[in-house]
Amino acid sequence: MRFSDLILGLLLLAGAAALFSAASGLPPIPGQAYGADVFPVLTAAGLAACGFILAVGSVRTGPFPLAQATWVRTPGAGFRAAATIALVLAYIALTPLIGFVATATVVLTGLFLLVRVPLVQAIGIALATALFTYLSFNMLLRVPLPRGLVESFLP
C-alpha cells in the first residue's frame, strides 16, 4: 500500500509535535550547557521539516488517497517486510541480554541479507557500523549502551 505524500507529511508533523511535547518535559542535565531534550527536539525539527516538505510537495503533484505500490506484488515482498519487523523486535528483546554490539551486528547482517548484500560484505559492514555506533555513544556522547560479552573487551 502506498499513501499520498500529504497523508505521510501530516503523520510526520503529528509525530514531530508529539516528540517535541514529550521532549519538553525532560529535565536539564546538571553542569551541561544542553539538556536531555536537545536530541529529541532536533529529531522533532527534522521530522517536522520532512513532513512539511512532503505535504507541500503533494499539492503540486496531485494527491491520491491510497494505491498499491508495485513492489507489493514482487515475490518475497511480504516475507521481507515481516522479517524486517521480526529483526527489530529481536533487537529490542536481545539487546539487554547479549549486548548492543552482538545484537546490532546480527540484526544489521540480517537486514543487509534481505536486500541481497553478499554475506561477507554484510557481516563486515554490520560489525563496523555496530562498533562505530557503540564507540560513538560510549566515548563521545558518554551514553552507555547495553553491555554484553563483546563490550567487556571495549573501552
CORJO-V752048 format. One record per residue. N is the residue number from 1. RES is the residue in one letter. PHI is phi as a letter, one per 20 degrees, with the letter a starting at -180 (none if undefined). D_FIRST is the distance of its C-alpha to the first C-alpha in Angstrom with 2 decimals. Layout:
# CORJO-V752048
N:RES:PHI:D_FIRST
N:RES:PHI:D_FIRST
This chain:
# CORJO-V752048
1:M:none:0.00
2:R:c:3.74
3:F:e:6.67
4:S:f:10.04
5:D:f:12.62
6:L:f:14.76
7:I:f:12.74
8:L:f:12.36
9:G:f:16.01
10:L:f:17.20
11:L:f:15.72
12:L:f:17.51
13:L:f:20.59
14:A:f:20.66
15:G:f:20.39
16:A:f:23.12
17:A:f:25.28
18:A:f:25.04
19:L:f:25.88
20:F:f:28.71
21:S:f:30.06
22:A:f:30.13
23:A:f:31.69
24:S:f:34.36
25:G:e:35.92
26:L:f:36.48
27:P:f:40.20
28:P:f:41.95
29:I:e:43.18
30:P:g:47.01
31:G:m:48.55
32:Q:d:45.37
33:A:f:44.71
34:Y:c:41.05
35:G:d:39.56
36:A:f:36.74
37:D:e:34.60
38:V:f:34.60
39:F:f:31.68
40:P:f:29.34
41:V:f:30.40
42:L:f:29.79
43:T:f:26.31
44:A:f:25.70
45:A:f:27.09
46:G:f:24.79
47:L:f:21.69
48:A:f:23.14
49:A:f:23.87
50:C:f:20.39
51:G:f:18.96
52:F:f:21.65
53:I:f:21.08
54:L:f:17.35
55:A:f:18.24
56:V:f:21.25
57:G:f:19.66
58:S:f:17.02
59:V:f:20.06
60:R:f:21.38
61:T:e:18.39
62:G:n:17.55
63:P:f:14.75
64:F:c:11.87
65:P:f:10.41
66:L:b:6.86
67:A:b:5.73
68:Q:e:4.32
69:A:f:5.62
70:T:f:8.92
71:W:f:9.24
72:V:f:7.29
73:R:e:10.32
74:T:f:12.89
75:P:f:15.42
76:G:n:15.38
77:A:f:11.86
78:G:f:11.72
79:F:f:15.26
80:R:f:14.80
81:A:f:12.20
82:A:f:14.66
83:A:f:17.60
84:T:f:16.60
85:I:f:16.49
86:A:f:19.70
87:L:f:21.39
88:V:f:20.85
89:L:f:22.28
90:A:f:25.07
91:Y:g:25.90
92:I:f:26.29
93:A:f:28.45
94:L:e:30.53
95:T:g:31.37
96:P:f:34.07
97:L:e:35.54
98:I:d:35.77
99:G:n:35.34
100:F:f:33.00
101:V:f:33.99
102:A:f:33.73
103:T:f:30.44
104:A:f:28.80
105:T:f:30.16
106:V:f:28.82
107:V:f:25.33
108:L:f:25.13
109:T:f:26.57
110:G:f:23.93
111:L:f:21.13
112:F:f:23.03
113:L:f:23.48
114:L:f:19.76
115:V:d:19.50
116:R:m:22.69
117:V:f:25.33
118:P:g:28.76
119:L:g:30.09
120:V:f:33.16
121:Q:f:31.35
122:A:f:28.60
123:I:f:31.36
124:G:f:33.36
125:I:f:30.66
126:A:f:29.47
127:L:f:33.09
128:A:f:33.98
129:T:f:31.02
130:A:f:31.84
131:L:f:35.53
132:F:f:35.02
133:T:f:32.83
134:Y:f:35.35
135:L:f:38.32
136:S:f:36.80
137:F:f:36.15
138:N:f:39.42
139:M:e:41.82
140:L:e:40.54
141:L:e:38.73
142:R:l:40.81
143:V:d:37.89
144:P:f:38.34
145:L:d:35.50
146:P:g:35.94
147:R:e:38.77
148:G:b:39.07
149:L:f:41.24
150:V:f:40.23
151:E:f:40.67
152:S:f:44.24
153:F:e:45.15
154:L:d:43.54
155:P:f:45.05
